C-alpha cells in the first residue's frame, strides 16, 4: 500500500472491467481493471501514489473482479461503490496478429452469448456532494467523462490546490465539455478521436494541452508562465509490439507523476525543459507498454522502480530493448473460470 506521505489522486470516469482475448491464446482470456480512469489511477498507485477512484461499483461478478485487481495494486476503494450503485461496464478487447505486431478491436457484446454489456453510468450530483468533504486532499483530480458531478468535484479540487486533468475520449455534451476545458489544467486527447480540437486557435485555454499522434509522437501547447509555446516530440520505437492498448494511459500517468506530485502551485511553475522531459518520459512509457497484451499487463512483469530506471535510460538515448520480465512484480492477471464470456452470467468469476 502507498505510504501515508504519498501524493493523492482522486478521479472519476470510466472504471471498467477489460476482458482481453490474446492473439496467441484466444481460448485463454484474462480480465483486469480498465477504462481510462481505472488505468491511470492503477498505474499511479503502482508508482507510489494513493489513488482514490470515485464510482458506483456494485457487487456483480464484473465489479468483484475489477475491485480485486485494483486492490492488488493498492488502489483505495473508499469511494468506489457509492449508492445507488450501477452495473460495472465491461469491454472486450480482441487482439489479432498482423504484420509488424498486433492489432486490437473492442466490443461491447459478450463474446459467449452476444448480450449487450453494461455501459458507463456517471456518478450523480447528490453522490458527489455527499463525498466532496470526505475526500482526502489531493494533488491531482482526474476525469475522462463530463458530468455535472465530475465538474463539481473538479472545481472543488482545483480550489483546494489540485492539478485538474481532463482526458476526453470523444466530444460529449457541448456545454459541459466546454466547462471541462475551462476548469482543467491539463487537457490530453487523441488526434484520432478529436482531430480538430488542437487546430482551434484560442486566446484562452488550459495551461497545458497535449494531443497524441500514435507512433508519430505528440504535440503540445503550453500556456504555463515559464513554458509558453508549442512543439512536437517524436515517439519511441517499441522493439516488441504486442499491443498498443493503454499506452496513452501510461503516458498520462508518467506526465502526472513528473509534473503534478506537488500540486497545482508547483505545476504552474513548470519550465519548458521539465515539461518536455515529462512528455518524453510519458512517451517512453507508452512505447514500453506496447510490449504486452492488455493495457496494464506489464505491471506484472517489472517492479515500478525498475521500470522508472529503464525509462530514464530510454529518454537519455538508449534503445528500448524490452528488458522486461527480469524482475517479476506480481503474479499474472485473473482469468475467468469459464470460457470467454464477458457478461455477468458468463463471466464465471
KARA-V823994 format. One record per residue. N is the residue number from 1. PHI is phi in degrees with one decimal (NA if undefined). NEAR is the number of other C-alpha atoms within 12 Angstrom. D_CENTER is the distance of its C-alpha to the mean C-alpha in Angstrom with 1 decimal. Layout:
n={N,N}
phi={PHI,PHI}
near={NEAR,NEAR}
d_center={D_CENTER,D_CENTER}
This chain:
n={1,2,3,4,5,6,7,8,9,10,11,12,13,14,15,16,17,18,19,20,21,22,23,24,25,26,27,28,29,30,31,32,33,34,35,36,37,38,39,40,41,42,43,44,45,46,47,48,49,50,51,52,53,54,55,56,57,58,59,60,61,62,63,64,65,66,67,68,69,70,71,72,73,74,75,76,77,78,79,80,81,82,83,84,85,86,87,88,89,90,91,92,93,94,95,96,97,98,99,100,101,102,103,104,105,106,107,108,109,110,111,112,113,114,115,116,117,118,119,120,121,122,123,124,125,126,127,128,129,130,131,132,133,134,135,136,137,138,139,140,141,142,143,144,145,146,147,148,149,150,151,152,153,154,155,156,157,158,159,160,161,162,163,164,165,166,167,168,169,170,171,172,173,174,175,176,177,178,179,180,181,182,183,184,185,186,187,188,189,190,191,192,193,194,195,196,197,198,199,200,201,202,203,204,205,206,207,208,209,210,211,212,213,214,215,216,217,218,219,220,221,222,223,224,225,226,227,228,229,230,231,232,233,234,235,236,237,238,239,240,241,242,243,244,245,246,247,248,249,250,251,252,253,254,255,256,257,258,259,260,261,262,263,264,265,266,267,268,269,270,271,272,273,274,275,276,277,278,279,280,281,282,283,284,285,286,287,288,289,290,291,292,293,294,295,296,297,298,299,300,301,302,303,304,305,306,307,308,309,310,311,312,313,314,315,316,317,318,319,320,321,322,323,324,325,326,327,328,329,330,331,332,333,334,335,336,337,338,339,340,341,342,343,344,345,346,347,348,349}
phi={NA,-62.7,-68.7,-62.6,-86.1,-65.5,-63.6,-106.7,-121.9,-113.8,-167.6,-141.2,145.4,-77.6,-110.3,-130.0,-100.1,-90.7,-106.9,-100.8,-104.0,-66.4,-65.6,-78.5,-146.5,-61.5,-87.0,-127.0,-70.0,-138.0,-122.0,-156.8,-61.0,-147.3,81.0,-56.9,-61.2,-60.5,-66.3,-62.0,-68.5,-69.0,-64.0,-67.2,-63.7,-57.9,-85.9,108.5,-85.0,-96.9,-106.2,-126.9,-73.2,-115.5,-155.3,-126.8,-62.7,-103.8,-100.6,-73.9,-60.7,-64.7,-63.0,-62.6,-67.1,-61.8,-67.2,-62.2,-67.8,-62.5,-61.8,-56.1,-101.6,81.2,-68.7,-87.1,-107.6,-58.0,-121.7,-90.9,-130.3,-70.7,-99.2,-73.3,-78.1,-141.7,-61.1,-79.3,-60.8,-127.7,-123.4,-95.7,-111.2,-105.2,-99.6,-142.9,-74.9,-151.1,-61.8,89.2,151.1,-122.5,-117.5,-133.7,-135.5,-116.8,-139.0,-110.2,-118.3,-65.6,-70.1,-89.3,-119.4,83.4,-67.6,-66.7,-92.8,-60.6,-102.2,-64.7,-123.1,-68.9,-59.5,-84.7,-63.3,-67.9,-68.5,-62.2,-66.2,-73.2,-109.8,-60.0,-82.7,-98.2,-69.7,-68.8,-61.6,-111.2,-86.6,-139.1,-119.7,-119.6,-148.1,-126.9,-132.3,-85.8,-160.2,-61.4,-65.9,-60.9,-69.0,-59.9,-66.5,-63.8,-62.9,-65.8,-63.4,-65.1,-60.8,-88.5,99.8,-88.8,-75.9,-102.6,-118.3,-117.9,-126.6,-74.4,-95.7,-166.0,-68.7,-128.4,-45.8,-55.4,-66.1,-67.4,-61.3,-66.2,-65.8,-63.1,-63.1,-77.0,-83.7,-80.0,-89.7,-128.8,-120.6,-131.7,-157.9,-91.3,-62.4,-65.7,-93.2,-131.5,-66.1,-106.2,-65.6,-68.9,-72.8,-71.1,-82.4,-129.9,-66.4,-116.7,178.2,-65.7,-54.5,-139.5,-123.6,-127.8,-122.7,-89.2,-120.8,67.3,-65.4,-77.2,116.6,-152.4,-117.2,-140.4,-134.7,-114.1,-113.3,-62.0,-54.8,-102.1,-146.7,-68.2,147.9,-144.1,-175.3,-127.9,-121.1,-71.1,-83.6,-108.0,-77.5,-86.5,-77.6,-139.1,-83.6,-96.7,-175.4,-85.6,-59.1,86.9,-63.8,-63.1,-70.6,-66.7,-60.3,-54.6,-63.8,-74.8,-63.9,-63.9,-62.0,-81.9,-107.8,-121.3,-60.9,-107.2,88.0,-68.5,-58.2,-70.3,-59.7,-63.3,-86.8,-57.4,-102.1,-56.5,-62.7,-67.9,-62.9,-69.3,-61.2,-65.2,-66.0,-67.3,-63.7,-60.9,-70.4,-64.0,-64.2,-62.8,-66.2,-60.2,-60.6,-66.0,-83.1,-134.9,-95.6,106.5,-64.4,-133.2,-63.2,-62.9,-62.7,-80.9,-106.5,-140.9,-66.3,-59.3,-62.7,-67.3,-65.0,-62.8,-63.9,-60.9,-67.7,-61.0,-68.8,-66.5,-62.0,-75.6,117.4,-79.3,-69.0,-80.7,-95.9,53.5,-76.8,-102.9,80.6,-70.5,-135.0,-81.1,-85.5,-165.3,-72.6,-79.4,-68.9,-70.3,-124.8,-60.3,-76.5,-134.1,52.4,-116.6,-68.5,-127.4,-83.9,-58.2,-70.1,-97.5,-60.4,66.7,-77.9}
near={21,24,15,13,16,24,33,39,48,48,54,51,47,42,50,45,48,50,49,44,36,31,25,20,16,20,22,22,33,39,44,46,47,40,43,42,44,50,46,51,51,48,48,46,36,41,37,30,37,40,47,43,49,46,44,34,41,27,23,27,28,41,38,30,38,44,38,25,39,41,28,28,39,28,38,35,34,24,31,43,30,29,23,19,23,26,31,40,41,42,40,40,39,34,32,24,21,14,9,15,22,25,25,27,22,23,26,28,26,29,29,23,18,17,18,21,32,28,22,30,28,36,39,28,22,18,28,32,22,19,28,28,16,17,30,30,30,37,39,51,51,52,52,42,36,41,32,27,31,43,40,33,44,45,31,29,35,29,23,23,27,39,45,48,52,46,44,40,30,22,23,20,15,13,15,22,28,23,23,38,37,26,35,40,43,44,40,45,36,33,26,18,20,23,17,15,28,30,15,13,10,16,10,19,26,32,37,46,41,44,39,39,27,29,24,19,30,35,30,37,37,37,29,30,19,19,23,23,21,22,22,22,29,24,30,36,30,30,22,24,33,34,40,37,39,40,43,46,42,43,46,47,45,39,39,45,39,29,40,38,32,27,32,30,23,22,37,30,23,29,22,26,16,22,40,32,26,32,45,37,40,40,46,48,46,45,44,48,43,41,35,37,45,46,47,47,43,42,41,31,27,31,27,28,17,24,36,26,20,28,38,26,21,30,29,16,16,17,21,32,22,31,28,28,22,15,18,20,23,20,19,23,32,31,29,32,20,19,24,35,38,46,38,32,23,25,34,22,26}
d_center={19.3,18.3,21.5,22.7,22.5,18.8,16.8,15.3,12.1,12.4,10.4,11.0,10.1,9.2,9.7,11.2,13.1,12.9,16.4,16.5,20.0,20.6,23.0,25.1,25.6,25.0,26.9,24.6,21.3,18.8,16.2,13.0,10.5,7.9,6.8,3.8,4.9,6.0,3.8,3.0,6.5,7.8,7.4,8.9,11.4,12.3,13.0,15.3,13.8,14.8,11.9,13.2,11.6,14.2,15.0,17.9,17.7,21.2,23.1,23.0,22.4,18.8,18.0,19.9,18.1,14.6,15.9,17.7,14.7,12.9,16.3,16.7,14.1,15.6,13.3,15.8,16.5,19.2,17.9,16.0,19.2,20.9,24.1,24.8,22.2,20.9,20.4,17.0,15.4,15.8,14.7,17.0,16.0,19.2,19.6,22.9,24.7,25.6,27.4,25.3,22.5,20.7,19.6,17.6,18.0,16.5,18.9,19.2,22.5,23.4,24.8,27.5,29.1,27.6,26.7,24.1,20.9,19.7,17.6,15.4,17.7,16.7,17.9,21.4,23.0,25.4,22.7,21.0,24.4,25.2,22.4,22.0,24.8,23.7,20.2,20.2,20.5,17.0,16.3,13.2,12.4,9.2,9.6,8.9,12.3,15.6,18.1,20.9,19.4,16.1,18.4,20.7,18.2,16.8,20.4,21.5,18.8,19.8,23.4,22.8,21.5,17.7,15.6,14.1,11.1,11.0,8.8,11.1,11.2,15.0,17.8,18.5,21.5,23.0,24.2,21.0,19.0,21.4,21.3,17.6,18.2,21.0,19.3,16.2,16.6,13.9,13.2,11.1,11.6,12.9,16.7,17.1,15.9,17.4,20.1,22.3,20.3,20.6,24.2,25.3,27.2,26.7,28.7,26.1,22.4,19.4,20.1,17.5,16.5,14.5,14.9,13.8,16.7,15.7,18.1,20.0,17.6,16.7,18.8,18.6,20.8,21.4,23.6,23.3,27.0,27.2,25.0,26.2,25.8,23.8,23.4,21.9,20.6,21.0,18.5,19.4,21.0,19.6,22.7,21.6,19.7,18.5,15.5,13.2,10.7,7.1,8.7,7.2,3.7,6.6,8.5,6.6,6.8,10.3,11.4,10.8,12.5,15.2,16.0,15.2,16.4,19.7,18.7,19.7,23.2,22.5,19.6,22.3,24.6,22.4,24.6,24.2,24.4,21.6,19.4,20.0,19.7,16.2,15.3,17.1,15.5,12.0,13.8,15.5,12.4,11.3,14.9,15.2,12.5,14.8,17.3,16.0,15.8,12.7,9.0,9.6,13.4,14.1,13.5,16.7,18.6,18.3,18.4,16.2,19.3,20.4,17.2,17.5,21.1,20.5,18.1,20.6,23.3,21.6,21.3,24.9,26.0,26.1,25.0,22.0,24.2,21.7,23.1,21.1,22.5,24.9,23.7,22.1,19.8,20.1,21.3,19.7,17.5,19.4,21.7,23.2,26.8,28.1,27.5,24.5,24.5,21.4,23.0,24.2,27.6,26.7,23.9,26.6,24.4}
